[in-house]
Amino acid sequence: MSGGEIAALIAAGAFAMLVLVLAVPILRLRHTVDAATVTLRQVSQRTGPILDNVNLTVDNVNTTLGQTQVTLDGVNVQLAKVDVMTQHLAATTANVSNLVSVVTATAASPLVKAAAFTYGVRRATAARKEADEAKSVRDELKARKRTRRG
């Protein structure tokens, strides 16, 4: 055997050793790849129903939003009607206020005059009574003075 053949034999042995040393991690890596493949299959199998549920939920939400929109449209129509009623009520309130002002002005003036007249009559009557009483007291005092003198 020549030196080149021995070198080739050593290289072939070294290469075989390298293959054996690398075979162990490659075999372990195969188990990891198999586990990852199983996990990906499970995820794929479970993702489909989840996405179906999500689609169903989104459809239900869209239906609910449509119903909410219809309800809000109805509420807006009712609010417009309430706004019109409020405007009419404000106009009616203004008319009633004006009517009350007119009635008050019409009724108050004669009532005030009648009350003032009644007050004046009472004062005049009271003043006359006081004057009559004062005159009778003076007359009585004069009469007493006369009886003492005479």
Buried (B, 14 or more C-beta within 10 A) or exposed (E): EEEEEEEEEEEEEEEEEEEEEEEEEEEEEEEEEEEEEEEEEEEEEEEEEEEEEEEEEEEEEEEEEEEEEEEEEEEEEEEEEEEEEEEEEEEEEEEEEEEEEEEEEEEEEEEEEEEEEEEEEEEEEEEEEEEEEEEEEEEEEEEEEEEEEE
